[in-house]
């Protein structure tokens, strides 16, 4: 386009000359077929690129539209790769390549593997990468919401607490959990595996798939495959995260002023006189929820891995650390730590006729926790019922000493000290070691026939210790030596500074 501007007496006149290039479109026909079978594809979408011209193929795969030679057609169909082709002439045949999909994935069916599209059982496969994205300390927590037909709930909010798993509803009384098979070894503990070490999890939900494991598979089977090395250069990886936890909502309890008002209303409604709170000294204004819950409880998960190998031998090594502090009581009374080591290897012998290998996973666990109890007796229940006028500490800054007997409080009504009870009765240590290992040998005498022999080892040992110091929080809540007088007992412990070792 050429423009020329003329100025005359302050008036601008614009003269425009337009040069247009015309490209003639014509009716174009063609057909769409599958590249692997040659069969026509009906319903494929055909669109002229960068233009608002489109159509679709009929049942015989044929189509027609108005386009010019040299135009680009974008052809799409579900299950096939999108193709872009240039119009070179009439009656073109456009061949679409099948799109690789999940139907081609291999799933474990208990006694072997099978393509997903050929499997009719109620099986479920979850890749390890999906579990790792969830950043959970327990792989079963990462599996929550990703396994239809599998109910996964936590048994408590305690750090390191077990998960309850029910596959396709309650199948048996008593233990209704599924059978866990880790790298071919049944009876393993999935909770001590790091998500970064898991290749995949397969859940066998129907009797046909789980029949090979007998009656122990009555509630389903969870097959776990850990990662192996691959031929090629060595790969060093690091995966880690740290986070904090807080209680989402705390119960709002009465403060001292509100509590006094309610107690006076109760007293008047009962026909008694008003309570003279002003004449009492030493009354507190305690928010028990603030003492029971700790803010910003830490979570840590770190994993270092090394994989590699060649055409004959491959290996995978990893070390990991997991830590979680409790939000009830804090890390001093509720804490979970796990140190893990894993090594997997495979070796091919005699021109790949024989394959041998091993899996080993070892974990050292340090755990301490508060009393979980039930709805009638638990660590938090006392905090909901204790008066805010009751103090947490005595004048000397201690709880649990003869000089911090809440029965001597000016507002004693039988209350104990829920925070003191939690801190004094949670001095425990539960250490454990778990080892899951196996060695295997596999031969393939003829193609498609594999004979595999596996020897597995599942070991667990634990040690539990506990300590309860002397204390007295009320006439009903105490731990003291009755052979001496109250002032001769001791030493009583400042539990804010005391740590159980």
C-alpha positions, 0 to 999 in steps of 0.5 A: 500500500502506497500513501501520499500526503498533500498539504494545501492551506492547512488542509491535509489531503491523503491519497492512498493507492492500494496494491492487492495480490490475489491467491485463488482458492479451489475445492480440495479433496482428500482422505484420512487413514491410519498409518499402521492399518490403512483403515479409514478414520472417520470424524478426524478434524481437518483445519487450514492453518492460520485460517478459519476454514475447517471440516471433518472426515466422513465414515470412509475417511474422505473430506473436502474443503476450499483451500489453495495449493501450498496451504498447510492442513492440521489434522487431529483425531483422538488416539493419534498424533496431530499431523501437519501436511502441505497440500500438493495436489488433489486426492491426497491421502493423509496418514495418522500415526497412533499415539502411544497411550496408557493402554500400552503400559505394562501392569503387574498382575501378581504372577507376571506382567501384561499390557493394560489393554489386555488386562481385564482384572481390577488392577491399579497402577500408580507411578513413583513420580506421582507419589514423589510430587505429593511430598509426604513422609509415608507413601500411603499418604501420597497414594490417597486420592489416587487409588479409586476403590482404595480407602486410606486413612490415618490411624492418628495425628501422631508423627509416623502413625500407621495408615489404615488401608481398605481395598474395595470395602471391608472384606474380613473381620480383624485385620482388614489390611491388604498384603504388601509385597515389596520387590517380591517379598511379602509382608514388608512395611511400605511405610518405611520406604521413601517415595523417591525410591519407588518405581511404581505401586500396583494394587490388585483389587480382585480375587482373580489377580490376587489368587496366587497369594492365597488366603493372605490376599483376601483383602487385596494385594499392594505390589511395590517395585523399587527403582533399579539402575540403568546402563549408562553413565553414573547419575547422582541425584538429590531430592529434598524438602522442608516444611512446617505444620500448624493446626488449622483451627483451635477450639475457642475457650473462655478466657478468665473474664468470660469464665468468671461471668459464666460461673457467677451466672451459674451460681445465681441460677443455682440459688447461691451467692456471687463468687468473690473473684476479686478477693482471690489472689493468684488467679491466672488467665490461661489459654490451655490450647496455646500451651498444648499446641506448638506452632511451626512444627517442622517436616524434613525429607532428604534423599541422595541417590546414585544409579548407573551401570553397564550392559552387564550390571546395574546398581542403585544406591540411596540414603534418606532422612525423614523427620517430623515434629508433633504439633501437640506438645512439640518435638520434646514429647512427640517426634519421629525420625527415620534414617534409611539406606537402600541398595539394589543391583542386577547382574547378567551372566553367561550371555544373559542366560542367567540374571542374579541380583539383590534388594536391600532396604534398612531403616533405623527409626527413633520415635516418641509420642504422647498418649493418643487414647480415645474420645473419652481419655486422651491428651487434649481432653483435659485442656477443654475442661480445665479452668482458665483461672488455674495456673500452669506454673508455680511461683518457682517456675516449675510444674510438678513439684510440691510447691505447684499443687493445684489443689492449693490454688485459690480457685481449685475445683478438682482440676489438674494441669493438662499441660503438665500431665502431657509433658511429664507422662511423655518421656518415652523412646521407641527405637526400631530397626527394620531390614527387608532384603532378598536375593534372586536368580532368574534364567530364561531357557527359551524366549518368553519362559522365565524361571525365577527363584527368590530368597527373602528376609524380613527383620524387625527389632525394637526397644522401648524405654520410658521415664516418669518423674515425681509430680503432683498437680492435684489430689487426684493427679500425682506421682510421688513416693509415699514413704516420705513426706511431700517436702522430702520427696525429690528431686522434682524436675524442671521439665521445660529443661529436662530431656529424656535421653 
